Amino acid sequence: MFKSDPKASLLVVEDEESLREAIKLNLELEGYEVTTVDNGAAVLKAVKNEYFDLIILDIMLPEMDGITVCENIRMQNNEVPILFLSARNSGADRIEGLKKGGDDYMTKPFNLEELLLRVEKLVVKNKKLKERNAAPDVYTFGKCRIDFTAQSGKDKDGKSLELSKKEIALLKLLVEHKNEVVSREHILQVVWGYNVYPTTRTIDNFILNFRKYFEKDTRNPRHFHSVRGVGYKFTE
């Protein structure tokens, strides 16, 4: 019986092949979907193209170390939980890792059971944080109305709208993160699923439709914003 949500997707970053494969195997036995890479550049590419519930990140990597990788991820406004693995075990090293954006820090050699427990706690914590902001069944802003359950709504003029499943899913995600930039990667995971990657233009077209529905001035939107190179944002 799996301890974890079988849909939880993890990225394991470790340049030592035998350790990388051992971690991957044990995480898969716990029910996780696991992707592995062995260098910093590959991490940044993976994070750009796919959503992860957690990253297990070795610090001692070739060319680009794990601390630098973590900083780059945080610069993209990506809040994916990061668990550092490192042979560096001083207090100063731990503090640096946490200051640079890590959520947890384990030293090598590590106890496998402890690693699995820490991974589970981070994944569950991240899931609870997302659920805490769950949108109500019916959401109103100004004269506009969205009924997430009925997949319908009212536009800026009070006219009825029939909304598609994708439109409802994207609207729900943006409303749940009101006033926050939602990354393209997060949208891909929630609205389209892990392995289907529409172009940025596809998401832009959804935002343009939302502006037609809900904005008085589509050229100067008040509610639905595209943040160039980062993602999308809803504001009241």
C-alpha positions in Angstrom: 0.0 0.0 0.0 1.5 3.3 -1.0 2.2 5.8 1.7 2.2 8.8 -0.6 -0.1 10.2 -3.2 0.7 8.1 -6.3 0.4 11.3 -8.4 3.1 13.1 -6.5 6.0 13.9 -8.9 9.6 14.2 -7.6 12.8 15.3 -9.3 16.0 13.6 -7.9 19.2 15.5 -8.7 22.4 13.4 -8.0 25.5 13.0 -10.0 26.5 9.7 -8.4 24.7 7.1 -10.5 24.4 4.3 -8.0 23.0 6.6 -5.3 20.7 8.3 -7.8 19.2 5.0 -8.9 18.9 3.7 -5.3 17.0 6.8 -4.3 14.8 6.6 -7.4 13.9 2.9 -6.8 13.0 3.5 -3.1 10.8 6.5 -3.9 9.0 4.6 -6.6 8.3 1.8 -4.2 6.6 4.4 -2.0 4.3 5.4 -4.9 6.0 8.5 -6.3 6.5 9.4 -9.9 10.3 10.0 -10.1 12.4 11.9 -12.7 16.2 11.9 -12.3 19.0 14.2 -13.7 22.7 14.5 -12.9 23.6 18.1 -13.4 22.4 21.7 -12.7 21.6 22.7 -16.2 19.3 19.6 -16.6 17.5 20.6 -13.4 16.6 24.1 -14.7 15.5 22.6 -18.0 13.3 20.0 -16.3 11.7 22.6 -13.9 11.0 24.9 -16.8 9.1 22.2 -18.7 7.4 20.2 -15.9 5.8 20.6 -12.5 7.3 18.8 -9.5 5.9 18.4 -6.0 9.4 18.1 -4.6 13.0 18.3 -5.7 15.8 16.3 -3.9 18.9 18.3 -4.8 22.5 17.3 -4.3 24.7 20.3 -3.5 28.0 18.9 -5.0 27.1 18.9 -8.7 29.4 19.4 -11.8 29.5 22.8 -13.3 26.7 24.4 -11.3 26.3 23.5 -7.7 23.0 22.8 -6.0 22.9 26.1 -4.1 23.1 28.1 -7.4 20.5 25.8 -8.9 18.2 26.5 -6.0 18.7 30.3 -6.3 17.9 30.1 -10.0 14.7 28.2 -9.3 13.6 30.7 -6.7 14.3 33.6 -9.1 11.6 32.1 -11.4 9.1 32.5 -8.5 8.9 28.7 -8.4 8.0 27.6 -4.8 8.5 23.9 -5.3 9.8 22.4 -2.0 13.6 21.6 -2.2 15.3 19.0 0.0 19.1 19.4 -0.1 21.4 16.3 0.2 25.0 17.1 0.9 28.3 15.7 2.2 28.8 19.1 3.8 27.6 18.7 7.4 28.6 21.9 9.2 26.0 24.2 10.8 27.1 27.0 8.4 26.4 24.8 5.4 23.0 23.9 6.6 22.2 27.6 7.3 23.4 28.6 3.8 21.2 26.0 2.2 18.1 27.1 4.0 18.8 30.8 3.5 19.2 30.3 -0.3 15.7 28.8 -0.5 15.9 25.2 0.6 13.1 23.7 2.7 15.1 20.9 4.4 18.7 19.7 4.5 20.1 16.2 5.0 23.7 15.2 5.2 25.3 12.1 3.5 25.5 9.3 4.4 21.8 9.4 5.4 19.2 7.0 6.8 16.9 5.9 4.0 13.8 5.7 6.2 14.5 9.2 7.5 14.8 10.5 3.9 11.5 8.9 3.0 9.8 10.4 6.0 11.1 13.9 5.3 10.0 13.6 1.6 6.5 12.6 2.7 6.2 15.4 5.2 7.3 18.0 2.6 4.9 16.7 -0.1 2.0 16.5 2.4 2.8 20.0 3.7 2.9 21.4 0.2 -0.4 19.8 -0.7 -2.1 21.2 2.4 -0.9 24.7 1.6 -2.5 24.5 -1.8 -5.7 23.1 -0.4 -5.9 25.8 2.2 -6.6 28.4 -0.5 -9.3 26.4 -2.3 -11.8 28.5 -4.1 -15.5 28.5 -3.1 -18.1 26.8 -5.4 -19.3 30.2 -6.5 -17.0 33.2 -6.8 -17.9 36.8 -7.6 -15.9 39.8 -8.4 -17.5 43.1 -9.4 -20.5 42.2 -11.6 -18.8 38.9 -12.7 -19.7 35.5 -11.4 -18.1 32.1 -11.8 -19.8 28.9 -10.7 -17.0 26.3 -10.6 -19.4 23.3 -10.0 -21.9 24.2 -12.8 -19.1 25.3 -15.2 -21.0 28.5 -15.9 -20.9 32.2 -15.0 -21.9 35.8 -15.7 -19.7 38.1 -17.7 -19.0 41.8 -17.2 -22.5 42.7 -18.6 -24.3 40.1 -16.6 -24.8 37.8 -19.6 -24.6 34.0 -18.9 -21.5 32.1 -19.8 -21.0 28.4 -20.4 -17.3 27.6 -19.6 -15.2 24.6 -20.7 -13.5 22.3 -18.2 -10.1 23.8 -19.1 -11.4 27.3 -18.6 -12.9 26.4 -15.2 -9.7 24.6 -14.1 -7.6 27.6 -15.1 -9.9 30.2 -13.5 -10.1 28.1 -10.3 -6.3 28.0 -10.1 -5.9 31.7 -10.7 -8.6 32.6 -8.2 -7.0 30.3 -5.6 -3.8 32.3 -6.0 -5.4 35.7 -6.2 -2.8 38.5 -6.3 0.0 36.0 -6.9 1.9 35.1 -10.1 1.1 31.5 -11.0 4.0 30.0 -13.0 3.4 28.4 -16.4 4.8 25.1 -15.0 2.2 25.1 -12.2 -0.6 25.8 -14.7 0.6 22.9 -16.9 0.5 20.5 -14.0 -2.9 21.5 -12.7 -4.8 22.2 -15.9 -3.2 20.0 -18.5 -1.5 17.3 -16.5 2.1 16.3 -16.1 2.9 15.1 -19.6 1.1 17.4 -21.9 2.7 20.7 -22.6 0.7 23.3 -24.6 2.6 26.3 -25.8 2.7 29.6 -23.9 0.5 30.9 -26.7 -2.2 28.4 -25.7 -2.4 29.7 -22.2 -2.3 33.3 -23.5 -5.4 32.6 -25.6 -7.3 31.5 -22.5 -6.3 34.7 -20.8 -7.5 36.7 -23.8 -10.8 34.9 -23.6 -11.1 35.7 -19.9 -10.5 39.4 -20.7 -13.3 39.3 -23.2 -15.6 37.8 -20.7 -14.7 39.8 -17.6 -12.8 43.0 -18.5 -14.4 46.3 -19.3 -11.2 47.4 -21.1 -9.4 44.4 -22.6 -6.3 46.4 -23.5 -5.9 47.6 -19.9 -7.0 44.6 -17.9 -7.9 44.9 -14.2 -8.2 41.2 -13.4 -6.3 39.0 -15.7 -2.6 39.7 -16.2 0.3 38.1 -18.1 3.6 38.5 -16.4 6.2 38.2 -19.2 8.6 35.3 -18.8 7.1 34.2 -15.4 3.4 33.4 -15.5 -0.1 34.7 -15.0 -2.0 36.6 -12.3 -5.6 37.3 -11.2 -6.4 40.4 -9.2 -9.8 41.8 -8.0 
